């Protein structure tokens, strides 16, 4: 490697180091990363898989949980988790944990799932013609009738 290339790499390295230290763009990312790392090291497995720390401001850690059940578990273990977190420099001024529940969307009822799976979608005229041609060559009448019924669902046809 030439001295010119080395000098260029040194300048790039210095720039990246300065950028990392003073970047307003990277600071929130680094802060969130540190928050996640401390959280994962302080909370046991089943609970930490259902909790996400959202923010840490003025000594209040906001945590989002996937259900009321996991929120209850966190409340049950809250005192010991707070004590464990306070041992870490990032959380030495922790006052409390604010719990937010954000459940995942409820699954569709069985009848709606069945309808969603069998929703009829229109097909192109070209596809309809191909299905009709195949239906004309098939000896199984039920299959041929099904193909013709599907061919009837052409885009733009009412």
LORO-150375 format. One record per residue: residue number from 0; residue in three letters; x, y, z of N, C-alpha, C, O in turn. Coordinates in steps of 0.02 Angstrom, whole numbers, plus 32768, in hexadecimal, padded with zeros to 4 digits. Example, Ala and Ser with C-alpha at 12.3 -4.5 7.8 and 13.67 -1.06 7.14 Angstrom:
# residues 2
REC;0;ALA;8294;7EE4;8186;8267;7F1F;8186;8294;7F5B;8186;82C8;7F5A;81A7
REC;1;SER;8282;7F90;8162;82AC;7FCB;8165;8285;8002;818A;829E;8039;8192
This chain:
# residues 158
REC;0;UNK;802A;7FC6;8000;8000;8000;8000;802C;803E;8000;805C;8042;8026
REC;1;UNK;801C;806D;7FD5;8045;80AA;7FCF;803A;80D8;800B;8008;80D1;802F
REC;2;UNK;8068;8105;8015;8061;8134;804D;8025;8162;8042;8005;8178;8071
REC;3;UNK;8017;8170;8002;7FDD;8199;7FF3;7F9C;8176;8008;7F6E;8195;8023
REC;4;UNK;7F98;8134;7FFA;7F5D;810E;800D;7F57;810A;8059;7F20;810F;8075
REC;5;UNK;7F90;80FF;807B;7F8F;80FC;80C4;7F78;813E;80E2;7F50;813F;8111
REC;6;UNK;7F91;8175;80C5;7F7C;81B7;80DD;7F30;81C0;80D3;7F0E;81DB;80FF
REC;7;UNK;7F17;81AA;809A;7ECF;81AE;808C;7EA6;8185;80BD;7E72;819B;80D4
REC;8;UNK;7EBE;8149;80CD;7E9C;811F;80FE;7E9D;813D;8144;7E6C;813A;8169
REC;9;UNK;7ED6;815C;8156;7EDB;817C;8197;7EAA;81B6;819C;7E8A;81C0;81CF
REC;10;UNK;7EA4;81DD;8165;7E75;8215;8165;7E2D;81FC;816B;7E04;8218;818F
REC;11;UNK;7E1F;81C6;8146;7DDD;81A9;8148;7DCD;818E;818D;7D97;8198;81A8
REC;12;UNK;7DFE;816C;81AB;7DF5;8152;81EF;7DE9;818B;8220;7DBE;8185;824B
REC;13;UNK;7E10;81C0;821B;7E07;81F9;8248;7DC2;8219;823F;7DA1;822B;826F
REC;14;UNK;7DAD;821E;81FF;7D6B;823A;81F2;7D34;820F;8210;7D06;8229;8230
REC;15;UNK;7D39;81CE;8207;7D06;81A1;8222;7D04;81A3;826E;7CCE;81A2;828B
REC;16;UNK;7D3E;81A5;828D;7D40;81AA;82D6;7D20;81EB;82EE;7CF9;81EA;831E
REC;17;UNK;7D30;8223;82CD;7D12;8263;82E0;7CC7;8262;82D2;7C9F;827C;82FA
REC;18;UNK;7CB4;8244;829B;7C6C;823F;8289;7C46;8217;82BE;7C0F;822A;82D1
REC;19;UNK;7C64;81E0;82D4;7C43;81B6;8306;7C3C;81DB;8348;7C0A;81D2;836B
REC;20;UNK;7C6D;8203;835B;7C6B;8224;839B;7C38;825D;839C;7C14;8266;83CD
REC;21;UNK;7C34;8283;8366;7C0D;82C1;8366;7BCF;82BF;8339;7BAD;82F2;8332
REC;22;UNK;7BC0;8287;831C;7B8A;8284;82EC;7B45;8287;830E;7B35;825C;8337
REC;23;UNK;7B1D;82B9;82FD;7AD9;82BB;8318;7AAE;8282;82FB;7A7C;826F;8319
REC;24;UNK;7AC2;8268;82C2;7A9E;8231;82A4;7AAB;81F0;82C9;7A7D;81C9;82D5
REC;25;UNK;7AE9;81E5;82DD;7AFB;81A6;82FD;7AEC;81A4;8348;7AE3;816E;8364
REC;26;UNK;7AE9;81DD;8368;7ADF;81DE;83B1;7A9E;81B9;83C5;7AA1;8190;83F3
REC;27;UNK;7A64;81C7;83A5;7A28;81A3;83BA;7A2E;8157;83AC;7A14;812F;83D2
REC;28;UNK;7A4F;8146;8376;7A58;80FF;8366;7A84;80DD;8399;7A75;80A6;83B1
REC;29;UNK;7ABB;80FE;83AB;7AE9;80E3;83DD;7AC6;80DF;8421;7AD0;80AF;8446
REC;30;UNK;7A9E;8111;8430;7A7A;8111;8470;7A48;80D8;8472;7A43;80B5;84A5
REC;31;UNK;7A23;80CE;843C;79F2;8097;8439;7A16;8053;843D;79FD;8025;845E
REC;32;UNK;7A4E;804D;841C;7A75;800F;841D;7A8D;8000;8464;7A89;7FC7;847B
REC;33;UNK;7AA6;8033;8486;7ABD;802A;84CB;7A82;8017;84F8;7A89;7FED;8525
REC;34;UNK;7A4A;8037;84ED;7A0D;8028;8513;79F9;7FE0;850A;79EA;7FBD;853B
REC;35;UNK;79F8;7FC9;84CB;79E5;7F83;84BD;7A16;7F52;84DD;7A01;7F20;84FA
REC;36;UNK;7A57;7F60;84D7;7A89;7F33;84F4;7A81;7F2D;8540;7A82;7EF6;855B
REC;37;UNK;7A79;7F66;8561;7A71;7F64;85AA;7A31;7F3F;85BD;7A30;7F19;85ED
REC;38;UNK;79FB;7F4B;8597;79BB;7F2A;85A5;79C2;7EDE;859E;79AE;7EB9;85C9
REC;39;UNK;79E0;7EC9;8566;79E7;7E81;855A;7A12;7E5E;858E;7A07;7E24;859E
REC;40;UNK;7A43;7E81;85A9;7A6E;7E63;85DB;7A4E;7E63;8620;7A64;7E3F;864D
REC;41;UNK;7A19;7E8B;862A;79FA;7E92;866C;79B9;7E6C;8673;79A1;7E62;86AB
REC;42;UNK;799C;7E56;863C;795A;7E36;863E;7960;7DEE;8626;7984;7DE0;85F6
REC;43;UNK;793C;7DC1;8647;793E;7D7A;8635;791C;7D6D;85F2;78F4;7D95;85D9
REC;44;UNK;792F;7D33;85D5;7919;7D21;8591;78CF;7D25;8582;78BC;7D4A;8554
REC;45;UNK;78A4;7D03;85A4;785F;7D04;858A;7842;7D4B;858A;781C;7D5D;855D
REC;46;UNK;7854;7D73;85BB;7838;7DB6;85C0;7857;7DE4;858B;7833;7E0B;856B
REC;47;UNK;7898;7DE1;8582;78B9;7E10;8554;78A5;7E04;850B;78AD;7E30;84E1
REC;48;UNK;788B;7DC9;84FC;7874;7DBB;84B8;7831;7DDC;84A9;781C;7DDF;846F
REC;49;UNK;780F;7DF5;84DD;77CE;7E14;84D4;77CE;7E5D;84E8;7799;7E7D;84EB
REC;50;UNK;7809;7E78;84F6;7810;7EBE;850C;7843;7EE1;84E0;7875;7EC5;84CB
REC;51;UNK;7835;7F21;84D2;7864;7F4A;84AD;786A;7F8D;84D1;7838;7FAF;84DB
REC;52;UNK;78A7;7F9F;84E6;78AF;7FE2;8503;78A7;8016;84CC;78C8;8012;8498
REC;53;UNK;787D;8048;84D9;7870;807B;84A7;789B;80B9;84B1;78B8;80D4;8481
REC;54;UNK;789F;80CF;84F0;78C7;810B;84FD;78DA;810D;8547;78BD;80EB;8571
REC;55;UNK;790C;8137;8555;7921;8142;8599;792E;818D;85A0;795F;81A7;8587
REC;56;UNK;7900;81AF;85C3;7906;81F7;85CB;78F4;820A;8613;78C3;81F2;862F
REC;57;UNK;791D;8236;8630;7912;8250;8673;7907;8218;86A7;78DE;821F;86D4
REC;58;UNK;792C;81E2;869F;7928;81AC;86D0;78EE;817C;86C6;78E3;8150;86EF
REC;59;UNK;78C7;8186;8691;788E;815B;8684;789B;8131;8646;78A7;814C;860F
REC;60;UNK;789A;80F0;864E;78A3;80C1;8617;785F;80AC;85FE;7838;808E;8623
REC;61;UNK;7850;80BA;85BF;7810;80A5;85A0;781C;8063;857C;784A;805D;8554
REC;62;UNK;77F2;8033;858C;77F8;7FF0;8570;77B6;7FDC;8550;7780;7FE5;856E
REC;63;UNK;77BA;7FC0;8515;777E;7FA7;84F2;777C;7F5C;84F6;77AD;7F3A;84EA
REC;64;UNK;7741;7F42;8509;7738;7EF9;850F;7703;7EE2;84DE;76D9;7F09;84C8
REC;65;UNK;7705;7EA1;84CE;76D8;7E86;849C;7693;7E73;84B5;7666;7E68;848C
REC;66;UNK;7689;7E70;84F7;7647;7E5E;8511;7642;7E72;855A;7673;7E83;857B
REC;67;UNK;7604;7E71;8573;75F8;7E80;85B9;7619;7E4C;85E7;7630;7E5D;861D
REC;68;UNK;761B;7E0E;85D0;763A;7DD9;85F8;7684;7DE6;8604;769C;7DDE;863B
REC;69;UNK;76A7;7DFC;85CF;76EE;7E0B;85D7;76F7;7E4C;85FF;7729;7E52;8624
REC;70;UNK;76C9;7E7A;85F9;76CC;7EB7;8622;76C6;7EA5;866D;76E9;7EC1;8697
REC;71;UNK;7699;7E76;867C;7690;7E60;86C1;76D0;7E3E;86DA;76E5;7E49;8713
REC;72;UNK;76EF;7E16;86B0;772E;7DF5;86C3;7764;7E29;86D1;778A;7E23;8701
REC;73;UNK;7767;7E5D;86A7;7799;7E91;86B3;778A;7EB6;86F4;77B8;7EC5;871A
REC;74;UNK;774B;7EC4;8701;773A;7EE5;8741;774F;7EBA;877D;7766;7ED4;87AF
REC;75;UNK;7746;7E7A;8776;7758;7E4C;87AC;77A4;7E4D;87B9;77BA;7E4A;87F2
REC;76;UNK;77CA;7E53;8783;7814;7E52;8789;7832;7E98;8787;7870;7E9F;8786
REC;77;UNK;780A;7ECC;8786;7821;7F10;877B;7856;7F26;87AD;7889;7F43;8799
REC;78;UNK;784C;7F19;87EC;787C;7F30;881F;78C1;7F12;8814;78F4;7F35;8817
REC;79;UNK;78C3;7ED0;8807;7905;7EB1;87FD;7925;7EC7;87BB;7962;7ECE;87B7
REC;80;UNK;78FC;7ED3;8787;7917;7EEB;8747;7933;7F31;8750;7969;7F41;8736
REC;81;UNK;790E;7F5C;8773;7926;7FA1;877F;7969;7FA0;87A5;7996;7FC5;8794
REC;82;UNK;796E;7F75;87D9;79AD;7F70;87FF;79E6;7F59;87D2;7A1E;7F73;87D7
REC;83;UNK;79D8;7F28;87A9;7A0C;7F0F;877B;7A21;7F44;8749;7A5C;7F4C;873A
REC;84;UNK;79F0;7F69;872E;79FF;7F9D;86FD;7A28;7FD6;871D;7A55;7FF1;86FD
REC;85;UNK;7A18;7FE8;875B;7A3C;801F;877D;7A86;8010;8786;7AAD;803E;8790
REC;86;UNK;7A99;7FD2;8784;7AE0;7FBF;878A;7B06;7FD0;874B;7B44;7FD1;874C
REC;87;UNK;7AE4;7FDC;8715;7B04;7FEE;86D5;7B08;803A;86D0;7ADB;805E;86E4
REC;88;UNK;7B40;8051;86B4;7B4B;8099;86B1;7B15;80BD;8689;7B04;80F6;8698
REC;89;UNK;7AFB;809D;8657;7AC7;80BD;862D;7A87;80CA;8654;7A61;80F7;8642
REC;90;UNK;7A7A;80A3;8689;7A3C;80A9;86AF;7A47;80BB;86F9;7A1C;80AF;8722
REC;91;UNK;7A80;80D9;8709;7A8E;80E6;874F;7A5B;8116;876E;7A52;8116;87AB
REC;92;UNK;7A3A;813F;8746;7A08;816F;875F;79C0;8158;8752;7993;8181;8750
REC;93;UNK;79B7;8118;8748;7974;80FD;873A;7945;8109;8774;7953;80F7;87AD
REC;94;UNK;790B;8129;8765;78D8;8135;8798;78A0;8102;8793;7888;80E8;87C5
REC;95;UNK;788B;80F4;8755;7854;80C6;874C;7852;80AA;8705;7874;80C3;86D8
REC;96;UNK;7829;8077;86FD;781D;8059;86BC;77D5;8067;86AA;77A7;8057;86D0
REC;97;UNK;77CB;8085;8670;7788;8093;8657;7775;805C;8626;7799;804E;85F6
REC;98;UNK;773C;803C;8632;7728;8002;860B;76F3;8015;85D8;76C0;8034;85EA
REC;99;UNK;76FE;8002;859A;76CD;800C;8564;76BF;7FC8;8545;76EC;7FA1;8537
REC;100;UNK;767F;7FBB;853A;766C;7F7C;851A;7658;7F8B;84D2;762B;7FB5;84C7
REC;101;UNK;7677;7F6B;84A3;7667;7F71;845C;765C;7F2B;8441;768B;7F0D;8426
REC;102;UNK;761F;7F11;8447;7614;7ECC;8431;761A;7EC6;83E5;760E;7EF6;83C0
REC;103;UNK;762C;7E8B;83CF;762E;7E7E;8388;75E5;7E79;8370;75B9;7E6B;8398
REC;104;UNK;75D9;7E84;832F;7595;7E81;8316;7575;7E3D;8324;7596;7E09;831E
REC;105;UNK;7536;7E3F;8336;7512;7E01;8344;7509;7DD9;8304;74FF;7DF5;82CE
REC;106;UNK;750C;7D97;8309;7501;7D6E;82CD;74B8;7D74;82B7;748C;7D82;82E0
REC;107;UNK;74AD;7D69;8277;7469;7D6B;825C;7440;7D32;8279;745B;7CFC;8286
REC;108;UNK;73FF;7D3D;8283;73D4;7D05;8297;73D6;7CCF;8261;73E5;7CDD;8227
REC;109;UNK;73C6;7C92;8274;73CB;7C58;8247;73A5;7C64;8206;73BF;7C55;81D1
REC;110;UNK;7368;7C7E;820A;7340;7C88;81CD;7362;7CBA;819F;7363;7CB0;8162
REC;111;UNK;737E;7CF0;81BA;739F;7D21;8190;73E0;7D05;8173;73F1;7D16;813A
REC;112;UNK;7404;7CDB;8198;7440;7CBB;817D;742F;7C91;8141;7452;7C92;810E
REC;113;UNK;73F8;7C6A;8146;73E4;7C3F;810F;73D2;7C68;80D2;73E4;7C56;809A
REC;114;UNK;73AF;7CA1;80DD;739E;7CCC;80A5;73DC;7CEB;8086;73E1;7CF1;8049
REC;115;UNK;740B;7CFF;80B0;7448;7D1E;8097;7470;7CED;806C;748E;7D01;803A
REC;116;UNK;7471;7CAE;8080;7497;7C7C;805A;7476;7C6C;8017;7498;7C5D;7FE7
REC;117;UNK;7433;7C70;8014;7410;7C5D;7FD7;73F8;7C99;7FB0;73CB;7C94;7F86
REC;118;UNK;7415;7CD4;7FBE;7401;7D0F;7F99;740E;7D05;7F4F;7445;7CF0;7F3B
REC;119;UNK;73DC;7D14;7F27;73E3;7D0B;7EDF;7402;7D49;7EC1;73EB;7D81;7ECC
REC;120;UNK;7436;7D3F;7E9D;745A;7D76;7E7D;7450;7D71;7E32;7451;7D3A;7E16
REC;121;UNK;7447;7DA9;7E11;743F;7DA7;7DC8;7480;7D92;7DA6;74B6;7D9A;7DC0
REC;122;UNK;7478;7D76;7D6B;74B2;7D61;7D44;74B1;7D85;7D00;747E;7DA1;7CEC
REC;123;UNK;74E9;7D83;7CDE;74EC;7DA5;7C9C;74C8;7D7B;7C68;74BD;7D3F;7C70
REC;124;UNK;74B5;7D9C;7C32;7492;7D7A;7BFC;74BF;7D43;7BDE;74A6;7D0D;7BCC
REC;125;UNK;74FF;7D50;7BD9;752E;7D1E;7BBE;752F;7CDF;7BEA;752E;7CA7;7BD0
REC;126;UNK;7531;7CE8;7C2C;7530;7CAF;7C5A;74EF;7C8A;7C54;74ED;7C4C;7C56
REC;127;UNK;74B8;7CAF;7C4E;7475;7C8F;7C46;7473;7C64;7C07;7459;7C2D;7C08
REC;128;UNK;748F;7C7D;7BD0;7491;7C57;7B92;74BA;7C17;7B99;74A7;7BE3;7B80
REC;129;UNK;74F3;7C1D;7BBC;751D;7BE1;7BC7;74F9;7BAD;7BF1;74FC;7B71;7BE3
REC;130;UNK;74D6;7BC4;7C26;74B1;7B95;7C51;7479;7B73;7C2A;746D;7B37;7C33
REC;131;UNK;7457;7B98;7BFF;7422;7B7B;7BD6;743E;7B47;7BA6;7420;7B12;7B9D
REC;132;UNK;7477;7B55;7B88;7497;7B25;7B5A;74AA;7AE5;7B7F;74A1;7AAE;7B66
REC;133;UNK;74C5;7AED;7BBB;74D9;7AB2;7BE2;749A;7A8B;7BF6;7499;7A4D;7BF3
REC;134;UNK;7465;7AAF;7C0A;7427;7A8D;7C1E;740A;7A64;7BE5;73ED;7A2F;7BF0
REC;135;UNK;7412;7A7C;7BA7;73F7;7A59;7B6D;741D;7A17;7B5F;7402;79EB;7B3D
REC;136;UNK;745A;7A11;7B78;7482;79D5;7B6B;7480;79A2;7BA4;749B;796B;7B9D
REC;137;UNK;7461;79B4;7BDD;7461;7989;7C18;7424;795B;7C17;73ED;7971;7C07
REC;138;UNK;742E;791C;7C29;73F8;78EB;7C2A;73D0;78ED;7C6B;7396;78D8;7C6D
REC;139;UNK;73EE;7907;7CA0;73CC;790C;7CE1;739C;7948;7CDF;73B2;7981;7CDE
REC;140;UNK;735B;7939;7CDD;7329;796E;7CD5;7327;799F;7D0F;731D;79DB;7D05
REC;141;UNK;7331;7987;7D4C;7330;79B4;7D86;736A;79E5;7D83;7362;7A20;7D91
REC;142;UNK;73A6;79CC;7D71;73DF;79F8;7D6B;73D6;7A29;7D32;73E6;7A64;7D39
REC;143;UNK;73BC;7A12;7CFA;73AF;7A3E;7CC1;737D;7A74;7CD4;7385;7AAE;7CC1
REC;144;UNK;7349;7A62;7CF9;7317;7A93;7D0E;7336;7AC7;7D3D;7326;7B02;7D39
REC;145;UNK;7361;7AB1;7D6A;7383;7ADF;7D98;73AF;7B10;7D72;73B0;7B4C;7D81
REC;146;UNK;73D4;7AF6;7D40;73FF;7B22;7D18;73D5;7B55;7CF1;73E9;7B8F;7CEC
REC;147;UNK;739C;7B41;7CD6;7370;7B6F;7CB2;7353;7BA3;7CE1;734B;7BDE;7CCE
REC;148;UNK;7342;7B8F;7D1E;7328;7BBE;7D4F;735D;7BF2;7D61;734E;7C2E;7D66
REC;149;UNK;739B;7BDC;7D6A;73D1;7C0B;7D78;73DD;7C38;7D3D;73EA;7C74;7D45
REC;150;UNK;73D8;7C1E;7D01;73E2;7C46;7CC4;73AD;7C7C;7CBE;73B8;7CAE;7C9C
REC;151;UNK;7375;7C73;7CDE;733F;7CA5;7CDC;734F;7CE4;7D05;732B;7D16;7CFF
REC;152;UNK;7383;7CE3;7D2E;7396;7D1C;7D57;73C9;7D48;7D34;7403;7D4C;7D4A
REC;153;UNK;73B6;7D67;7CFF;73E3;7D8F;7CD8;73E2;7DD7;7CF2;73AE;7DF1;7D05
REC;154;UNK;741C;7DF8;7CF2;7421;7E3E;7D08;73F6;7E69;7CDB;73F5;7E61;7C9E
REC;155;UNK;73D2;7E97;7CFA;73A9;7EC6;7CD4;7364;7EAC;7CC2;733C;7ECF;7CA5
REC;156;UNK;7356;7E6F;7CD5;7315;7E52;7CC8;72EC;7E53;7D08;7306;7E42;7D3D
REC;157;UNK;72AF;7E67;7D05;7285;7E6C;7D40;7266;7E2A;7D51;7241;7E24;7D82
